[in-house]
Amino acid sequence: MKIRNFRGFWSWVPSMASLVPCLALVILFFGFSSEARELLVGGQENSWKVPPSPDDLNKWSGKMRFLIGDTLVLKYDPKTDSVLQVTEEDYIICNTSNPIKSYNDGNTKIPLDRSGPFYFISGTEGNCEKGQKVLVTVLSPKHGHVRAHPPVASPALAPSPVEGGNFSQALVPTASGHGLPGGGGAVGVAVVLGSLVWLALVM
């Protein structure tokens, strides 16, 4: 493609300075949109309980892609239940006697601060054996910011009913704006910058 007005291009360059604030806002928007989010375990309120089928909670986690910085949210009745983070061995045999961490506040938020597996079971005797347990695997940074979350129309997906024993995803809105659709930031910035360069060349 030929530059039709090279002199016009250079005379236009100084005016680009006025676009810098706009470009900064675009970059900030795409950067914040890929921030970590709070994820409601099981996909709906009060889903930290004995599920209809023993593998329901792990079906939910198996459909997700968790990244460092995400936060798990578990909501339950603290008078009758709790959350235990345990080792793989204790997860397999449902051993509640030696947890890594124990939570019983009814609105537990657990930051995923490293890559690898996290194992959680119910602290109520017998519940783990009935399927109240979940394995969450956090991706390493080399996997980037690709998330296997369906697009949402708002910062949070309202709780949805259980169909066929499968839980759907739910995002917990936060004051910082977490829960906005992630990913696509680099592509969006590239499109904006590419458009500006093209306009400069053809003017």
Salt bridges, closest charged atoms under 4 A:
GLU35 OE1 - HIS178 NE2 2.66
GLU38 OE2 - LYS109 NZ 3.63
GLU45 OE2 - LYS75 NZ 3.51
ASP55 OD2 - LYS59 NZ 3.92
ASP70 OD2 - ARG147 NH1 3.08
